[in-house]
Amino acid sequence: MSQISNTNLKVICDKATRHALLANGSPMADDIATGAIYVETAPAAGLLPANDAILAALKTAVTNFTDADQQADFIEPVLTLFQGTPLLNQFMYSFWSGVRRALDAHMSRYSVNAMAVGDRSPLDAALRVINLSALVRLHGDFNTYFGDISPVNLFTPLPFVLAHITITGASTLTFVHVSAISDYGPGQIAIHNTKTEGLTSTVLTLTAIAGGLALAPTSTVTVQTDEHLTVCSDTAQVYTDCTGATVTGGVSTDTFDVVILPDRVINAA
């Protein structure tokens, strides 16, 4: 009698979210990584493209469970899926609703996941427990379509802007605070190029908030391509806000956003 693995939990929830986004033609991040170009792609809307993209992989994922209790908890939605690839909207969303119910039923089986004040569902309670020792948060849009997950157990679907920075001269800048992250949990902080004109090296030192403490992560931006992401020095820390910044170097009128990054992308889930 074992709980599904953290890996399988992420697989199922990421696939559910990806299906909902694809079916609605909603954009997803294609690449969020150290030194990566941030890309956001809006797919063609439609249920059939969504089905074709993920159903075969999902069948493999859910039938790889080897524990009898896991198989029992997910048998209803799995059988629905194996009766044939759902083609109509109501059938497909009925399937995903079954998966969502199965996740709650499965997680409530284990006493360690007992619901506490603030928990919104058995799955939410399980994520709270899991995240005490591992980072297993769900894509923010899982909550949009399937609900009952607390912000702390979600990660931002796209880079979340904390602040804007404009370089005004030699080692000077203007800083505009936008917002602390609130609808999602804390995350890795990065610098997002929004307009660069010939920089060679821009060293930004931030005043960033992690666990209620003001820390000073740094980011050395050496790539001048717009939409480039440069993570900050402490990649193990997760932040909720950025309240200030200083700069060494830089080119006047270059602009940057200070952002919280998603934990992972799901465009290929």
ABEGO torsion letter per residue (X at the ends): XBBBBAAAAAAAAAAAAAAAAAAAGBBBBABBBBGBBBBBBBBBBEAAAAAAAAAAAAAAAAAABABAAAAAAAAAAAAAAAAEBBABAAAAAAAAAAAAAAAAAAAAABAAABBBBGBABAAAAAAAAAAAABBBBBBAAAAAAAEGBBAAABBBABBBBABBBBBAEBGBBBBBBABBBAABBBBBBBBBBABBBGBABBBBBBBBBBGGBBBBBBBBBABABBGBBBBBABAABBBABBABBBBBEEBBGBBBBBBBBBABBAAAX
